[in-house]
Amino acid sequence: MSLPDTPTANLPQGDVRLLDTPIAQTLLTTSLVARLAYTGKDATPRLIPVNFLWNGQELVIGAFAGTYKIRDLRARPDVAITIDTADVPPKALMLRGKVTLAEVEGVLPEYAITQRKVMGDEMGNAYVAAIDKPGLRMVRIALHPAWVGVLDFQDRFPERTPELVLTAQRGDS
């Protein structure tokens, strides 16, 4: 497999500098839904779709206080997050680390930005106004990635992909 000649081309999966790759930057700034994996109270895995905002340093998810997700993340803050496409070939950004949680009064600013990004300004603003009532408490879930993986199935494949598969993907005979 030959990788393009860029400063990040030869970085191993897990290296946080992979956040600087074009694929990672594209996926971090899309309106795609991410998938958050964490461990539930009963010690079994959970996987849920979430909207997110990348602020250049951390991936931020807004959630409502008092939910099972918040309870479980307080007990076990280790998470995995993926943002991926269904295109052919697919592209995927995988992140791992411990989240930090901060409870706030009212609508979390990043949550409002995310809703406008996903719904559009008019609908996003209307939704945020509808929920921004006294007593609303939200939680800022932030991941500063400790491990990063990027797949594009052209130049970056899962580790230990059999050579037979790589050859077929490249179209070699």
C-alpha positions as CSV (number, residue, x, y, z in Angstrom):
1,M,0.0,0.0,0.0
2,S,1.5,3.4,-1.0
3,L,0.5,6.4,1.0
4,P,0.5,9.9,-0.3
5,D,3.5,12.0,0.5
6,T,2.1,14.3,3.2
7,P,3.3,15.0,6.8
8,T,0.5,12.8,8.2
9,A,0.6,10.0,5.6
10,N,2.8,7.7,7.6
11,L,1.3,8.4,11.0
12,P,0.1,5.2,12.8
13,Q,-3.5,4.7,13.8
14,G,-3.8,6.2,17.3
15,D,-1.6,9.2,16.7
16,V,-3.6,12.4,17.6
17,R,-1.9,14.3,14.8
18,L,-4.3,12.4,12.4
19,L,-6.8,15.1,13.5
20,D,-4.9,17.3,11.0
21,T,-5.6,15.1,8.0
22,P,-8.0,16.4,5.3
23,I,-10.4,13.5,6.0
24,A,-10.5,14.1,9.7
25,Q,-11.0,17.9,9.2
26,T,-13.8,17.3,6.7
27,L,-15.6,14.8,9.0
28,L,-15.2,17.0,12.1
29,T,-16.9,20.0,10.3
30,T,-19.8,18.1,8.6
31,S,-23.4,18.0,9.8
32,L,-23.1,14.2,10.0
33,V,-24.3,12.4,13.1
34,A,-21.5,10.9,15.2
35,R,-21.9,7.6,17.1
36,L,-21.0,7.7,20.8
37,A,-20.0,4.4,22.4
38,Y,-19.9,4.1,26.2
39,T,-20.5,1.6,29.0
40,G,-23.9,1.5,30.7
41,K,-24.7,1.1,34.4
42,D,-25.1,-2.6,33.9
43,A,-21.6,-2.8,32.4
44,T,-22.9,-3.5,28.9
45,P,-22.0,-1.4,25.8
46,R,-24.1,1.4,24.5
47,L,-24.0,3.0,21.1
48,I,-26.0,6.1,20.3
49,P,-26.2,8.8,17.6
50,V,-25.3,12.3,18.7
51,N,-24.9,15.7,17.1
52,F,-21.5,17.3,17.9
53,L,-19.4,20.4,17.5
54,W,-15.6,20.3,17.0
55,N,-14.0,23.5,18.4
56,G,-10.5,22.7,17.2
57,Q,-9.4,21.0,20.4
58,E,-12.3,18.9,21.6
59,L,-15.5,17.3,20.3
60,V,-18.4,18.7,22.3
61,I,-21.8,17.0,22.7
62,G,-24.7,18.7,24.4
63,A,-27.1,16.6,26.5
64,F,-29.9,17.2,29.0
65,A,-29.1,16.8,32.6
66,G,-30.6,13.8,34.5
67,T,-30.5,11.3,31.6
68,Y,-29.1,7.8,31.9
69,K,-26.4,8.7,29.5
70,I,-25.1,11.4,31.8
71,R,-25.3,9.0,34.8
72,D,-23.4,6.4,32.9
73,L,-20.7,8.7,31.6
74,R,-20.1,10.1,35.1
75,A,-19.4,6.5,36.3
76,R,-17.4,5.4,33.3
77,P,-16.0,8.4,31.2
78,D,-14.1,6.2,28.7
79,V,-15.7,6.5,25.3
80,A,-15.2,5.8,21.6
81,I,-16.7,8.1,18.9
82,T,-16.9,7.5,15.2
83,I,-18.0,9.9,12.4
84,D,-18.3,8.1,9.1
85,T,-19.8,8.2,5.6
86,A,-21.7,5.7,3.7
87,D,-20.0,6.6,0.4
88,V,-17.9,4.1,-1.6
89,P,-15.3,4.0,-0.4
90,P,-16.4,5.0,3.1
91,K,-14.4,7.4,5.2
92,A,-14.2,7.1,9.0
93,L,-12.8,9.1,11.8
94,M,-12.5,7.2,15.1
95,L,-11.8,8.9,18.4
96,R,-11.1,7.5,21.9
97,G,-10.5,9.0,25.3
98,K,-12.2,10.1,28.6
99,V,-14.9,12.7,28.5
100,T,-15.3,15.6,30.9
101,L,-18.8,16.6,32.0
102,A,-19.9,20.1,33.0
103,E,-23.5,20.9,34.0
104,V,-24.8,24.3,33.0
105,E,-28.0,26.3,33.5
106,G,-30.0,26.9,30.3
107,V,-29.1,26.0,26.7
108,L,-25.5,25.0,26.3
109,P,-24.0,27.4,23.7
110,E,-22.4,24.6,21.7
111,Y,-25.7,22.8,21.6
112,A,-27.4,25.8,20.1
113,I,-24.7,26.1,17.4
114,T,-25.1,22.4,16.6
115,Q,-28.9,22.6,16.3
116,R,-28.5,25.5,13.8
117,K,-25.8,23.5,11.9
118,V,-28.1,20.5,11.6
119,M,-31.5,22.1,11.3
120,G,-30.6,25.4,9.6
121,D,-30.8,28.8,11.2
122,E,-34.5,29.4,11.2
123,M,-35.6,25.9,12.6
124,G,-32.6,25.7,14.9
125,N,-33.3,29.1,16.4
126,A,-36.9,28.2,16.9
127,Y,-36.1,24.9,18.6
128,V,-33.6,26.5,20.9
129,A,-36.0,29.2,21.9
130,A,-38.7,26.6,22.6
131,I,-36.5,24.7,25.0
132,D,-34.7,27.7,26.6
133,K,-37.0,27.9,29.7
134,P,-36.2,28.4,33.4
135,G,-35.0,25.3,35.0
136,L,-33.4,23.8,31.9
137,R,-30.1,22.1,32.8
138,M,-27.8,20.8,30.2
139,V,-24.5,18.9,30.4
140,R,-21.4,19.7,28.2
141,I,-19.8,16.4,27.2
142,A,-16.3,17.1,25.9
143,L,-13.8,14.7,24.5
144,H,-10.2,15.8,24.0
145,P,-9.1,12.8,21.9
146,A,-6.3,10.6,23.3
147,W,-6.4,8.2,20.3
148,V,-7.3,8.9,16.7
149,G,-7.8,6.7,13.7
150,V,-8.6,7.6,10.1
151,L,-9.8,5.2,7.4
152,D,-10.5,6.0,3.7
153,F,-10.1,2.5,2.2
154,Q,-7.9,4.0,-0.5
155,D,-4.7,5.0,1.3
156,R,-5.6,4.2,4.9
157,F,-7.0,0.7,5.8
158,P,-7.7,-1.0,9.0
159,E,-4.5,-2.4,10.5
160,R,-3.8,-6.0,9.6
161,T,-5.9,-5.9,6.4
162,P,-4.9,-9.0,4.4
163,E,-2.6,-8.2,1.4
164,L,-5.1,-10.1,-0.8
165,V,-7.8,-7.5,0.1
166,L,-5.4,-4.5,-0.4
167,T,-4.4,-5.9,-3.8
168,A,-8.1,-6.2,-4.8
169,Q,-8.8,-2.7,-3.6
170,R,-6.0,-1.2,-5.6
171,G,-7.2,-3.2,-8.7
172,D,-3.8,-5.0,-9.0
173,S,-3.9,-8.4,-10.6
